[in-house]
Amino acid sequence: MASLEEIKETRLKKLKLLEDSGMPAFPARVSRDMSLGNLRSKFEELSSAGKDISVVGRIMAIRGQGAILFVVLDDGTDRFQTVFKKDTIDEKLFSLFAEGVDIGDFISVTGSLFTTERGEKSILTKVWKMSAKALLPLPEKWHGLQDEDERFRKRYLDMLMTPELRDLFYKKAKFWDATRAFLKNEGFLEVETPTLEVTTGGAEARPFATHHNDFDLSMYLRISIGELWQKRLLAAGLPRTFEIGRAYRNEGTSPEHLQEFTNMEFYAAYMDYNEGMDFTEKMIKSVVSDTFGTLSFTTRGHSFDLSGEWKKIAYVDTVKEMTGVDVLSATEDEMKKKLDELGVAYEGTNRERLTDTLWKFCRKQISGPAWLIDVPKLVSPLSKAKEENPALTERVQLILAGAECTNGFSELNDPIDQRARFEVQKQLIADGDEEAMMPDWEFVEMLEHGMPPAFGFAYGERLFAFLVDKPLRETQLFPLMRPKK
């Protein structure tokens, strides 16, 4: 079997053959009347007209020999067969094709439309030209790229040889289109907020640090989709806003976590979290139905149906039922002891981290769909406290397949309460907690000017990944890879 270098050397010789014959291998312009997808959809109409058609595509297959060749082209919209017959094309052009062209090359073809005896819609080639010569081969047709590192590193080849993967990204685009359309139809304004921040807000995560040379400022890439900025817009008099964009978290990689991902966040003035649950359930059902054509899924070993009523489960009660621990009254030592008994590893020994770790143990056993409610204030520094129990918050999260796939809450708009919670986060940072939320005192000042009661909500690529039953990495076009040494 020839090596890649040997194959490249052979193709360079073919490149020279093309150029010596007066055919540019990388022309600036190509003849193209329409896409292959449009050609297939209008085939009968165009055949009746009797006109020659010009198309362009990458050669994916060549079969036949001697006086007739069957060539399959792909332009990303469809695959279509072109037929080269020695008696219907200039003999020199036919020979040049046979000697100078490889699978993977891009060519333009001009010819008449016909249907083969086997019923295959085709183009009978009269003229062809090279559009772009490929110097390296495509992966083997039936097996594609097998090594995972190579698949992610050469994503362009992986998608080219795996139509299902291309379909996944069309579906992902549809998911975000449906999200955007739903929110705009409900009166939300799409906004853009800073991705570079002096203090990160809206989540508890370790940020990526950078430096602004012109201002000589230490800065961070955002960890949420402009939560504290969108709340400023509520104070500015914009009642409903949303943003779809990239967030960055300098944390570990897992099937459910990446350092860079797309999320959506919206904020609605005068909507409380009970109304928010109804609204977002309606939104998710609409978006998922539009994207997938179904509301029933099996993923991560769990099965769930989004079409019925979504039950509500309380955070503290659920943890107590599954572990016997009341996270509101248990000591830190008691929580650590229970985690040790359960065989659950934990990082950080402060009360907030231990509470969160106990919940995550329980969460993995819930298929959903279920709304998680009554989340403790300790793990919800931006959520409004419940009037009947200030230790809990009006926070809600959708649980699917053992994971939190959304996040929403009645937004905290009490500046005194917010300042006190930021003081707690400040102390956590001082004690070495790298995921604690950075206090934003200018945000507190905004609250002192007055922000309307509001509900905020977020979901993103994790929800999509769960619905297609893929690791989050698989749903990104170009996941980060270590450079080759």
N, C-alpha and C positions, 0 to 999 in steps of 0.2 A: 504493500500500500504506500502510495506516494506521500511524502511529508508535505506540510503546508508550504514550506519554502520551495519545494519542487513544483507544487501546483502553481504557486505564484509565478515562478520562473516561466512555466509553460504559458500561463495567461499573459504575461508580459510579451511573449513572442507573438501571441495572437493579437495583442494590442498593436504591435508594430505592423503586423500583417494588415490590419484594418486601416491604419494610417497610411501605409504604403499604397493601399488601394484607393486612397482618396476619401475614405470615410472617417470623419472625426469620431473619436471614441467618447468625447465628453462635450457635445455641442451645446451652445447656449440656448437654442430653441429647438423644439420638437413639434411634429405635426400631430394635433390631437383635436378631434371634433367633440368628443364627449367622454365621460367616464365609462368604464366597463359595466358598472351598475346600471347607468342610464341606457347603455346599449342593450343590455338584456331586457330591461323593462319595455323598451320601444322597438324590439327586434322585428315584430311582425309589420309594424308601420313602416320602418326603415327598409325592410326587405321589399315591400310593395313599391316603394319609391324608386328602387333600382339604382341608387347612388352609391358611389364608393364611400367608405367610412375610414377615418384615421383614428387609431387608438394607441395608447402607450401603456406599458406595464413591465413588470419584472418577470423573467422567464422562470417558471416553477417546475416545468417538466418538458422534456423533449422525447418523443417516441417515434418509431418508424425508421426507415433507412432507404437508401437508394433514391428513387424519384419522388417520394412523398414523405413529409415530416409533419407530425402533429405537435403543436407547441401551445402550452398553457401559459397565459399571462395573468398577472395579479397586479392591480393598481390600488389595492386597499378598499375598493368599493365592491369588487366581485372578481371572480376568476372566469376567464373566457378563452375558448380555443381558437387558435388561428392555424390554418393549414397551408403548408408550403408545397406546391407541386412544381416539378421541374418544367412542365410544359405551359405553366401560366405565369411564370416569373422569369425575368432575365437570367440566363444561365450563369453569368458571372456573379450576380447577386445571390443566386441559390448556392453556388459553390462557396462564396465568401461567408454566407451564413453557416454552412456545414463546417467550414474550417476555422472560422474566427469567433464563433459564439459559444457561450457556456450557460448552463443553468445558473441563475443569479444575475445575469446581465439584464439591463433595461433596454428595450427596443421599442421603436414606433413602427406600426404596421398600417398599411393602406390597402384596402381591398374590398371585394363585394361580399355581401352576406348570403349565406346558404345554410341549409340543414343537411347534415350527413345522413347516410343510409341508416345509421344507428339512432337518428333523431337528435344529434348534438348540434345546437346552434353554433355556428362558426363563421369565421372570416376567411375567405379565399384570398391569400396574400398575393398582391401584385407588386408592391414595393415595400421594402423595409429599410430602416436606418438604425444605427446604434444610438442609444440615448445616454447610456452610462455603462462602461465596462467594469465588471466586478473582478478584482484581482485575487480575491480569496473566495473559497467555496462556501455554500450554505451548509448547515448541519445535515446529516443524513436524514432522509425524508421521514422514515417511520419512527425513529427514536428521538430526533431532535437533540437538544442539549440535556444531558443526564445529570451532570454535576451541578449542584445547587449554586455554588459560588459562580460558576460560569453562566448559569441562567440569569442571575441578578446582574452580573458584570456586563453581560452582552444581552441586555434586555431586548434590544432591537431584533436580534436573531430569535430569541425565545418567542416573542410575539409574532414574528413573521411565520414561524413554523407551527405555532399553536393558535389556531383561530379562536379557540375557547378563551384564551387569555386576552386577546383583543376584545372579544365580546364582553369580558368582565369590565374593561375600562370604559366601554360605551355605556354599560349598565351603571357604572359608578358616576359617570357624567350625568346620566338621566336622574340618578338619585339626588344630585345637587341641583339639577334644573327643577326637579319637582319640589324640592325644599324651597328654593328661591321663589318659584311661582306661587306656592301656597302662601308664604309670608307676605309677598307683595299684594296678593289678592285680599289679604286680611288687613291691609293698610300699614304695613311696616316699610320703613325707609331703609334701603341698603346703604351702609356707611363704610368708611375705611378709617381705622384707628392706627396709632403708631405700633410698629413692631420693635422699635428700639425704645427702651424705657430706662429711666433713672432708678426707679424701684419697680419690681415686678408685682403684679396684683392679680387677683381673681382666682388663684389656686394655690395649693401648697405643693411646691416642687422645686427642685434644684435647677437654677437657671444657667444658661450659657452666658458667660461674661465676655465683654468686648471693651474697646476703648474708642471714644470719639476724639479724633486727633484735633479737629478744629476747635472744639470747645474744651479740650483737655479734660474729658469727663469719663469716669468709669461708667459703663452702661451694661444693659442686659437685653437679650432677646426675650420677647414676651412669652409668658407661659399660659396665657389665656387669650381669648379673642376680644381684647379690648374691654373687659368687664368694667373696670373703673372709669374708662373713657366713655363708654356708652351710658353709664349712669350720669356722668356729667352732662350728656346730651339730654337726658330726661330732665335734669335741672334747667337746661337751656330752653325747655318748652317743646322738645320733640317727643311726642307721646309713645311712639313705637319705632324701634330701630333694630336692625340685625346686621351681622357681618359674617361672611364665610371666608376663612383665611387660614394661614399657617401659624401653628404654635410650636414652641421649642422647649424641650425639657431635657436637661443634662443628666439623664438617669439611665437605668439598665434597659436592656432589650429583652423582650419576651414575645410570645405570640399575640399578646394584647397591648404591648407598649413599644413605642419607638420614640426616638429623640425629636423627630420632626413629623408633623401630621396636620391634617386639615380638620378644622372644627367649625361649627356654626354656633353662634350665641345670639339670642334675641332678648330684648328688654321691653316690657309693656307696662306703661303707667296705669295705675288704677286697677290692675288685675291681681287678685290675691292667689294664693297657691292652690286653693280648691278649684277656682275657675281655671287656673293654669294647668292643673291635671287634666281637666276635661278638654281644654283647648289643645294641649300637646298630644293627648291620646288621639284626638281627631286628626291632628296634623300627621302623626307618625303612621296611622292607618292609611291615610290618603297617599303619603309619599311612598310607602312600601308597596301599596297596591299598584300605584302608577308605575313603579320601577320594576317590580317582579311579577305582577299579575296574580299574586297569591298572598295570603296572610298566614299560611302554615309552613313551618320550617323545622328542620332537624339539624342541630349543630352542636359540636363539642360534647356529643353524647346526650344531649337534652333535646326534647321535642316540645314545641309550643305553638299555640295558635293565637294570633293577635286579634282575631275577629270578635271574640267574646268580651265579657266584662273583665277588666284588669283588677284583681284583688289588691287590697291595701294591707301591708304588713308593717308593724311598728319595730323600729330598730332595737330598742332596749328589750322589749318583750321577746323578740326573735332570738337575740343573743342569750337571754336567760333560759328560754325553752331548750335551746340546743346545747348550751354549755353549763347552765346552772349559775352563771355569773351575772349579777346586776352591775352593769358598768357604771351606773350612777353612784353606787354606794360602796362597791368593792375597793379594797386597797390595791395599790400597785403590786404589792407582793402577792396578793391573792390572784390577781390577773396573770402575773408571771407564772405562778404555780400551775394555774389551769392550762396555760399555753404549753408548759413543759409536759403536763399530763397528756395533752392532745398531740404532742410531738410536732408542734408548730414553731418554726423558727421565727424570731422577731429581732428587729433592729431598733435600737433606741428603747429606753426604759422609762420615758416619761408617760404620764397618764394618757395623753392624746394618742401616742403611737400604739400603746398597748390596747386601748379601746378599739382603734382602727384594725389592728391585727386580729382581735377576737371576732369582729364583724366579718372580716374577709374570710375567715374559716367557715363561718355560717353561710355566707353568701354563695359559696361554691356549690352548696347543696340545693339551691333553689333554681328550678327551671324557668319559672315565670310563664306569662308576663305578670309581674307584680310591681306595684308602686311601693317603694320603701319610704316610710314617713316617720315623723317624730325623731329626727336625727339629733343626737346630743349637741348642744351649743359648742362644746369643747372641740369637736371636729368640724364645725361649720362657722368659721369666724366672720363670714359675710351674710349669714342668714338671719332673718328676723326671728326673735324668740317667740314661743307660743305664750299667749297671755295667761292660759290656765296652768302652764308649767314652764317657767323661764329657763329651766335646765335643758329643755328641748327646743327645737327650731322648726319653722315651717319650711322644711327642706324636703324635696321629693326626688327620687331616682328610680328609673325603670330598670328592673332586674330581668335579664334574659340569660339563660344558659349559664347561670352561676356568676354573672358579672354585672357590674353597673354600666349600663349602656347610655345613660343620659344623666343630666344633673340640672336641678332647678330649685328655686326657692323664692319665698317672699323676701325681697331685698331689704337689708337693714338700712334704714334711713334716719335712725336716731344717732346724732353725732356724739353724744355722751357715751352711749353704749359702744359705738364703733371705736372711739378713742380707747376705751377700757380694753376692748378685745385686741386692739393693735398693741397695747402695752403688754398683754400676755404673749403675743407672738414675738414681740421684741425680746422678752425674757427668754423665750425658747431659743431664739437665735443666739443670744448671749451664752446659753447653756450648751451650744454646739449643734442644735437641730438645723441641718442644712436645708430641710424642706419646709420649715416654718415660713409663714407669709411675711414679706417685708412690709412694715408700716408705711403708709402713704399719708402723711400729715396734710398735704394739700387736698387730698380727697376728703379728709375730715372737715377741712375748712369749707369745701363745697357743700357738704351736708349741713353745715351750720347756716349756710345761706338758704337751705331748704331744697329737698328732693321729694317728689311725690311718691306715695306708696306704689310699689311696682313688683312685678314678677319677672324673674330672669330664668332662662332655660338654655341648655346646650346639649348638642350631640355631634358626633363626627364620624371619622373613618372607623372607629371601633364598632359602632352600630352596624355600619355597612359590612365590615369584615365578619361579624357574627352572622348576619343574614345570609352571606354567601358561603359560610363555613370555611373561611380561609384565615390563616395567620395574618395579622395586620401587615406584615412585610410583603406578603403576596399581593396585597391590594394597592401597593404603591408602584408607580411607573418605574422609578429609579431609586430604590432603597440605598442608603449609604453603604459603601463597601470600603474596606481597608485597601489602600493603594498596593498594587503588586510591587514586591521588592525587586 
